[in-house]
Amino acid sequence: MKKDLHPENYRLVAFKDMSNGDVFVTRSTANTKETLEVDGVEYPLIKLEISRTSHPFYTGKSKLVDTAGRIDKFKNKYAKFKK
């Protein structure tokens, strides 16, 4: 194997799913300036949009997120083709 291929600065980091508040701690090399206290220990914090606890594939629940009214724009645009 090649020497010095993998980073050496692995440390415990808290990842927080911002959609449901779930927090899990694992090892990472990601840089961050924020911290979070978990079980009395302070960890660097990485914020996530989606994780295993909120992803529709893992939860079995589909969630439709309509940003900027895209679905309404689509329906209005193609309403004239309805029979």
DSSP file (Angstrom, degrees, kcal/mol; ACC not computed):
  #  RESIDUE AA STRUCTURE BP1 BP2  ACC     N-H-->O    O-->H-N    N-H-->O    O-->H-N    TCO  KAPPA ALPHA  PHI   PSI    X-CA   Y-CA   Z-CA
    1    1 A M              0   0    0      0, 0.0     2,-0.2     0, 0.0     0, 0.0   0.000 360.0 360.0 360.0 152.5    0.0    0.0    0.0
    2    2 A K    >   -     0   0    0      1,-0.1     3,-0.7     2,-0.0     2,-0.2  -0.472 360.0-119.1 -71.7 141.4    1.1    3.6   -0.6
    3    3 A K  T 3  S+     0   0    0      1,-0.2    -1,-0.1    -2,-0.2     0, 0.0  -0.507  90.5  13.2 -78.6 150.4    2.4    5.5    2.4
    4    4 A D  T 3  S+     0   0    0     -2,-0.2    -1,-0.2     1,-0.1     4,-0.1   0.762  85.4 127.5  58.3  30.1    0.7    8.6    3.7
    5    5 A L    <   +     0   0    0     -3,-0.7    -2,-0.1     2,-0.1    -1,-0.1   0.862  61.3  54.4 -82.5 -38.6   -2.4    7.9    1.6
    6    6 A H  S    S-     0   0    0      1,-0.1    -2,-0.1     2,-0.0    -1,-0.0  -0.725  93.7-104.2 -99.7 146.7   -5.0    8.2    4.4
    7    7 A P        -     0   0    0      0, 0.0     3,-0.2     0, 0.0    -1,-0.1  -0.312  18.6-152.9 -66.5 152.3   -5.3   11.1    6.8
    8    8 A E  S    S+     0   0    0      1,-0.2     2,-0.4    -4,-0.1    -2,-0.0   0.525  75.4  84.7-100.3  -9.5   -4.0   10.8   10.3
    9    9 A N        +     0   0    0     20,-0.1     2,-0.2     2,-0.0    -1,-0.2  -0.142  52.6 150.4 -95.2  41.3   -6.3   13.2   12.1
   10   10 A Y        +     0   0    0     -2,-0.4     2,-0.3    -3,-0.2    19,-0.2  -0.506  16.4 159.9 -68.2 137.7   -9.3   11.0   12.7
   11   11 A R  E     -A   28   0A   0     17,-1.8    17,-2.4    -2,-0.2     2,-0.3  -0.959  47.2 -81.2-150.7 165.6  -11.2   12.0   15.9
   12   12 A L  E     -A   27   0A   0     -2,-0.3     2,-0.3    15,-0.2    15,-0.2  -0.567  50.2-178.2 -73.5 133.3  -14.7   11.5   17.4
   13   13 A V  E     -A   26   0A   0     13,-3.3    13,-2.3    -2,-0.3     2,-0.5  -0.987  24.1-130.1-134.7 140.7  -17.2   13.9   15.9
   14   14 A A  E     -Ab  25  45A   0     30,-2.8    32,-2.5    -2,-0.3     2,-0.5  -0.812  19.3-160.7 -91.5 129.2  -21.0   14.4   16.6
   15   15 A F  E     -Ab  24  46A   0      9,-3.2     9,-2.3    -2,-0.5     2,-0.5  -0.943   6.0-162.9-108.4 129.5  -23.2   14.5   13.5
   16   16 A K  E     -Ab  23  47A   0     30,-2.5    32,-3.1    -2,-0.5     2,-0.7  -0.961  15.1-141.3-120.2 124.0  -26.7   16.1   14.0
   17   17 A D  E >>  - b   0  48A   0      5,-3.0     4,-2.5    -2,-0.5     3,-0.6  -0.731  12.7-159.9 -79.2 113.7  -29.6   15.5   11.6
   18   18 A M  T 34 S+     0   0    0     30,-2.8    -1,-0.2    -2,-0.7    31,-0.1   0.670  83.5  62.4 -73.8 -16.7  -31.2   19.0   11.5
   19   19 A S  T 34 S+     0   0    0     29,-0.3    -1,-0.2    30,-0.3    31,-0.1   0.802 127.1   6.7 -79.9 -27.9  -34.6   17.6   10.2
   20   20 A N  T <4 S-     0   0    0     -3,-0.6    -2,-0.2     2,-0.1    -1,-0.1   0.429  96.5-115.1-134.0  -1.6  -35.3   15.5   13.3
   21   21 A G     <  +     0   0    0     -4,-2.5    -3,-0.1     1,-0.2     2,-0.1   0.506  56.8 155.8  83.0   3.5  -32.6   16.3   15.9
   22   22 A D        -     0   0    0     -5,-0.3    -5,-3.0    -6,-0.1     2,-0.4  -0.414  23.5-162.6 -66.1 137.9  -31.0   12.9   15.9
   23   23 A V  E     +A   16   0A   0     -7,-0.2     2,-0.3    -2,-0.1    -7,-0.2  -0.980  12.6 173.8-124.9 134.2  -27.3   12.9   17.0
   24   24 A F  E     -A   15   0A   0     -9,-2.3    -9,-3.2    -2,-0.4     2,-0.5  -0.988  20.9-139.0-137.4 151.5  -24.7   10.2   16.5
   25   25 A V  E     +A   14   0A   0     -2,-0.3     2,-0.3   -11,-0.2   -11,-0.2  -0.917  34.5 144.4-113.4 131.0  -21.0   10.1   17.3
   26   26 A T  E     -A   13   0A   0    -13,-2.3   -13,-3.3    -2,-0.5     2,-0.3  -0.918  50.9 -80.0-151.7 174.9  -18.5    8.5   14.9
   27   27 A R  E     +A   12   0A   0     -2,-0.3     2,-0.3   -15,-0.2   -15,-0.2  -0.626  55.1 152.9 -86.5 141.8  -14.9    9.1   13.7
   28   28 A S  E     -A   11   0A   0    -17,-2.4   -17,-1.8    -2,-0.3    -2,-0.0  -0.978  45.9-144.4-158.4 163.5  -14.2   11.7   11.0
   29   29 A T        +     0   0    0     -2,-0.3   -20,-0.1   -19,-0.2   -17,-0.1   0.308  58.7 129.8-111.7   3.4  -11.6   14.0    9.6
   30   30 A A        -     0   0    0      1,-0.1     2,-0.3    16,-0.0    -2,-0.1  -0.312  56.3-127.5 -63.0 139.3  -14.1   16.8    8.7
   31   31 A N        +     0   0    0      2,-0.0     2,-0.3    13,-0.0    -1,-0.1  -0.679  37.0 159.9 -89.9 142.1  -13.3   20.3    9.9
   32   32 A T        -     0   0    0     -2,-0.3    14,-0.1     1,-0.1     0, 0.0  -0.986  37.3-152.5-156.2 156.3  -15.8   22.3   11.9
   33   33 A K  S    S+     0   0    0     -2,-0.3     2,-0.2    12,-0.1    -1,-0.1   0.569  74.5  83.9-105.5 -14.0  -15.9   25.3   14.3
   34   34 A E        -     0   0    0     11,-0.4    11,-2.6     2,-0.0     2,-0.3  -0.557  59.3-161.2 -90.9 155.2  -19.0   24.3   16.2
   35   35 A T  E     -C   44   0B   0      9,-0.3     2,-0.3    -2,-0.2     7,-0.1  -0.908   5.4-163.3-131.4 161.9  -19.2   21.9   19.1
   36   36 A L  E     -C   43   0B   0      7,-2.7     7,-2.9    -2,-0.3     2,-0.6  -0.994  19.3-129.6-145.5 138.2  -22.0   19.9   20.8
   37   37 A E  E     +C   42   0B   0     -2,-0.3     2,-0.5     5,-0.2     5,-0.3  -0.799  26.8 179.5 -92.6 123.7  -22.1   18.2   24.2
   38   38 A V  E >  S-C   41   0B   0      3,-3.1     3,-1.7    -2,-0.6    -2,-0.0  -0.987  71.3 -17.1-125.7 120.2  -23.2   14.6   24.1
   39   39 A D  T 3  S-     0   0    0     -2,-0.5    -1,-0.1     1,-0.3     3,-0.1   0.855 129.1 -51.3  52.9  40.7  -23.4   12.6   27.4
   40   40 A G  T 3  S+     0   0    0      1,-0.2     2,-0.4    -3,-0.0    -1,-0.3   0.461 119.0 105.8  81.7   1.3  -21.2   15.1   29.2
   41   41 A V  E <   -C   38   0B   0     -3,-1.7    -3,-3.1    -5,-0.0     2,-0.5  -0.945  65.9-133.6-116.2 135.6  -18.4   15.1   26.5
   42   42 A E  E     +C   37   0B   0     -2,-0.4    -5,-0.2    -5,-0.3    -7,-0.0  -0.769  28.8 178.6 -92.4 127.5  -17.9   17.9   24.0
   43   43 A Y  E     -C   36   0B   0     -7,-2.9    -7,-2.7    -2,-0.5   -30,-0.2  -0.880  37.6 -97.0-122.6 153.3  -17.4   16.9   20.4
   44   44 A P  E     -C   35   0B   0      0, 0.0   -30,-2.8     0, 0.0     2,-0.4  -0.462  48.1-130.3 -61.7 145.8  -16.9   18.9   17.2
   45   45 A L  E     -b   14   0A   0    -11,-2.6     2,-0.5   -32,-0.2   -11,-0.4  -0.890  24.0-174.1-112.7 130.9  -20.4   19.2   15.4
   46   46 A I  E     -b   15   0A   0    -32,-2.5   -30,-2.5    -2,-0.4     2,-0.4  -0.991  19.5-144.4-116.9 124.9  -21.2   18.5   11.8
   47   47 A K  E     -b   16   0A   0     -2,-0.5     2,-0.3   -32,-0.2   -30,-0.2  -0.759  15.2-163.0 -93.6 134.6  -24.8   19.4   10.8
   48   48 A L  E     -b   17   0A   0    -32,-3.1   -30,-2.8    -2,-0.4   -29,-0.3  -0.882  22.2-151.1-116.1 146.2  -26.6   17.1    8.3
   49   49 A E  S    S+     0   0    0     -2,-0.3     2,-0.3     1,-0.3   -30,-0.3   0.846  87.8   6.0 -77.0 -37.0  -29.7   17.8    6.1
   50   50 A I        +     0   0    0    -32,-0.1    -1,-0.3   -31,-0.1     2,-0.2  -0.996  67.8 170.6-149.5 145.3  -30.6   14.1    6.1
   51   51 A S    >>  -     0   0    0     -2,-0.3     4,-1.9    -3,-0.1     3,-1.3  -0.737  55.4 -73.6-141.1-170.6  -29.4   10.9    7.8
   52   52 A R  T 34 S+     0   0    0      1,-0.3     6,-0.0    -2,-0.2    -2,-0.0   0.747 127.3  55.8 -64.4 -23.0  -30.3    7.3    8.3
   53   53 A T  T 34 S+     0   0    0      1,-0.1    -1,-0.3     5,-0.0    -3,-0.0   0.579 119.8  28.4 -87.3  -9.1  -33.1    8.3   10.7
   54   54 A S  T <4 S+     0   0    0     -3,-1.3    -2,-0.2   -32,-0.0    -1,-0.1   0.477  88.6 111.0-126.4  -6.3  -34.8   10.7    8.3
   55   55 A H    >X  -     0   0    0     -4,-1.9     4,-2.2     1,-0.1     3,-0.8  -0.542  66.7-134.3 -73.8 131.9  -34.1    9.3    4.8
   56   56 A P  H 3> S+     0   0    0      0, 0.0     4,-2.1     0, 0.0     5,-0.2   0.810 102.3  60.5 -57.8 -31.5  -37.2    7.9    3.2
   57   57 A F  H 34 S+     0   0    0      1,-0.2    -5,-0.1     2,-0.2     5,-0.1   0.903 114.0  34.7 -62.4 -40.6  -35.4    4.7    2.0
   58   58 A Y  H <4 S+     0   0    0     -3,-0.8    -1,-0.2     1,-0.1    -6,-0.1   0.784 122.5  44.2 -85.7 -29.4  -34.5    3.8    5.6
   59   59 A T  H  < S-     0   0    0     -4,-2.2    -2,-0.2     2,-0.2    -1,-0.1   0.726  95.7-133.6 -88.6 -22.1  -37.7    5.0    7.3
   60   60 A G  S  < S+     0   0    0     -4,-2.1     2,-0.5    -5,-0.3    -3,-0.1   0.529  71.6 111.7  79.9   5.2  -40.2    3.7    4.7
   61   61 A K        -     0   0    0     -5,-0.2     2,-0.4    -6,-0.2    -1,-0.3  -0.945  61.0-142.3-113.7 129.1  -42.0    7.0    4.7
   62   62 A S        -     0   0    0     -2,-0.5     2,-0.5    -3,-0.1    -7,-0.0  -0.751  15.0-165.9 -91.1 137.8  -41.9    9.3    1.6
   63   63 A K        -     0   0    0     -2,-0.4     2,-0.6     2,-0.0    -2,-0.0  -0.986   9.0-148.7-125.6 124.2  -41.6   13.0    2.3
   64   64 A L        -     0   0    0     -2,-0.5     2,-0.6     2,-0.0    -2,-0.0  -0.826   9.9-167.3 -96.2 121.5  -42.3   15.5   -0.5
   65   65 A V        -     0   0    0     -2,-0.6     2,-0.8     2,-0.0    -2,-0.0  -0.932   1.5-167.6-110.4 112.5  -40.3   18.7   -0.1
   66   66 A D        -     0   0    0     -2,-0.6     2,-0.5     4,-0.1     3,-0.4  -0.854   6.7-171.4-103.9 102.7  -41.6   21.4   -2.5
   67   67 A T  S >  S-     0   0    0     -2,-0.8     3,-0.9     1,-0.2     4,-0.0  -0.820  70.1  -4.5 -97.2 131.7  -39.1   24.3   -2.6
   68   68 A A  T 3  S-     0   0    0     -2,-0.5    -1,-0.2     1,-0.2    -2,-0.0   0.731 118.2 -74.5  63.2  26.6  -40.2   27.5   -4.4
   69   69 A G  T 3> S+     0   0    0     -3,-0.4     4,-2.3     1,-0.1    -1,-0.2   0.806  79.1 154.7  64.6  32.8  -43.5   26.0   -5.6
   70   70 A R  H <> S+     0   0    0     -3,-0.9     4,-2.3     1,-0.2     5,-0.2   0.872  71.4  51.5 -61.6 -38.3  -42.0   23.8   -8.3
   71   71 A I  H  > S+     0   0    0      2,-0.2     4,-2.6     1,-0.2    -1,-0.2   0.921 110.3  48.3 -67.5 -42.5  -44.9   21.4   -8.2
   72   72 A D  H  > S+     0   0    0      2,-0.2     4,-2.6     1,-0.2     5,-0.2   0.904 110.9  51.4 -63.2 -41.6  -47.5   24.1   -8.5
   73   73 A K  H  X S+     0   0    0     -4,-2.3     4,-2.2     2,-0.2    -1,-0.2   0.920 111.3  48.1 -60.1 -43.7  -45.6   25.6  -11.5
   74   74 A F  H  X S+     0   0    0     -4,-2.3     4,-2.0     2,-0.2    -2,-0.2   0.934 112.3  48.0 -63.2 -46.8  -45.5   22.2  -13.1
   75   75 A K  H  X S+     0   0    0     -4,-2.6     4,-0.6     1,-0.2    -2,-0.2   0.907 113.4  47.8 -62.4 -42.3  -49.2   21.6  -12.6
   76   76 A N  H >< S+     0   0    0     -4,-2.6     3,-0.5     1,-0.2     4,-0.4   0.891 111.1  51.4 -65.2 -39.2  -50.1   25.1  -13.9
   77   77 A K  H 3< S+     0   0    0     -4,-2.2     3,-0.3     1,-0.2    -1,-0.2   0.882 119.7  33.4 -66.3 -38.9  -47.9   24.7  -17.0
   78   78 A Y  H >< S+     0   0    0     -4,-2.0     3,-1.1     1,-0.2    -1,-0.2   0.276  88.2  98.1-105.4  11.1  -49.4   21.3  -18.0
   79   79 A A  G X< S+     0   0    0     -4,-0.6     3,-1.5    -3,-0.5    -1,-0.2   0.821  75.9  64.7 -65.0 -30.6  -53.0   21.9  -16.9
   80   80 A K  G 3  S+     0   0    0     -4,-0.4    -1,-0.2    -3,-0.3    -2,-0.1   0.678  94.7  59.9 -68.4 -16.3  -54.0   22.8  -20.5
   81   81 A F  G <  S+     0   0    0     -3,-1.1    -1,-0.3    -4,-0.0    -2,-0.2   0.483  78.5 112.9 -90.5  -3.0  -53.1   19.2  -21.6
   82   82 A K    <         0   0    0     -3,-1.5    -3,-0.0    -4,-0.2     0, 0.0  -0.396 360.0 360.0 -67.4 145.8  -55.7   17.6  -19.3
   83   83 A K              0   0    0     -2,-0.1    -1,-0.1     0, 0.0    -3,-0.0   0.391 360.0 360.0-108.0 360.0  -58.6   15.9  -21.1
